[in-house]
Amino acid sequence: MREFAGVQSRSAPRIYLPFILLLLMFTPRVDSSWWYIGALGARVICDNIPGLVNKQRQLCQRHPDLMQSIGEGAKEWIRECQHQFRHHRWNCSTLERDHTVFGRVMLRSSREAAFVYAISSAGVVYAITRECSQGELKICGCDTNRRGRTSDEEGDFDWGGCSDNINYGIKFAKAFVDARERMVKDARALMNLHNNRCGRMAVKRFMKTECKCHGVSGSCALRTCWLAMSDFRRTGDYLRKKYNTAVEVTMNQDGSGFMVADRDYKRTTKNDLVYTENSPDYCLMDRLAGSLGTAGRVCNKSSRGMDGCEVMCCGRGYDTTRVNRVSKCECKFKWCCAVECRDCEETVDVHTCKPHKKPDWLDLT
């Protein structure tokens, strides 16, 4: 009897192995939980952040001050995402107290997922680079590599000041953000790595030269210049345009890269966002797809764009409510140095999308 039990226990793993492999193949991946750092605030404890892979946890433990920067940066890029999509059916909405932050909508390899991965990677670069330049981090400071004399369209200048250390920001963001994707070799991991890189490079794309004049009476006979990041809105606007022109791709047979799904597409995809699955229409609530639907969303009656009631409400129609709004008006400058305004009240119509109407036969019992 014992011998039979031993044989049975040894053969059990062989029986269940194919089932386990199938389960792993068809189980959706849990998305990057490092995004949740933004919700933790000052309570960032590396062991308590769900979903971090070993390398991310090690970096977190080694550089807790950088994790604080990433947490603040997460709030900023999520706000930017919501600004860019405020007039769209999918409006970058987050789920409170959900470790995935965006819910199941990120399980689909859609252009929305492509944008979120790009803007989140850009947000890490921006936050860390800014903190380095402000002297908030022990491990990095200003970029001191640019030295000497050079020129631009306004004449000669000397490199000096405090250049933003964008290269360190990119280096750390690549190590931390990409760590999870480098553990898996599938189409989604390749897609995420590509879009992460696009986000990092988008921040560097908008580096600008700032200068200070040292001439007599404020003239610019002598100038000291340094490189600084532009406002994060420029990165958001750029990636939003890349979302509009995102390219559908498929994985190579050897799993080493992508092929563009459209054979007539001839350009390189190096700087384009890429996706592998079409997006849902986001019209109706769909828990499996992660769609919250557009019922109750405010729309613009006079617009024919994405924020228009016809598009936003998916043809379901809209309700109109009259509301009173108070705003500042008749503002005057008063010497010295204040601005005085009146509170003006106006009545406006607010249009909101109707909910989906169930077919009559569903109400029959």
Secondary structure by P-SEA (a helix, b strand, c coil): caaaaaaaaaaccccaaaaaaaaaaacccccccccccccccccccccccccccaaaaaaaaacaaaaaaaaaaaaaaaaaaaaaacccccccccccccccccccccccccaaaaaaaaaaaaaaaaaaaaaaaacccccccccccccccccccccbbbbbccccaaaaaaaaaaaccaaaaaacccaaaaaaaaaaaaaaaaaaaabbbbbccccccccccbbbbbbbbccaaaaaaaaaaaaabbbbbbbccccccccccccccccccccbbbbcccccccccccccccccccccbbbbcccccccccccccccccbbbbbbbbbbbcccccccccbbbbbbbbbbbbbbbbbccccccccccc
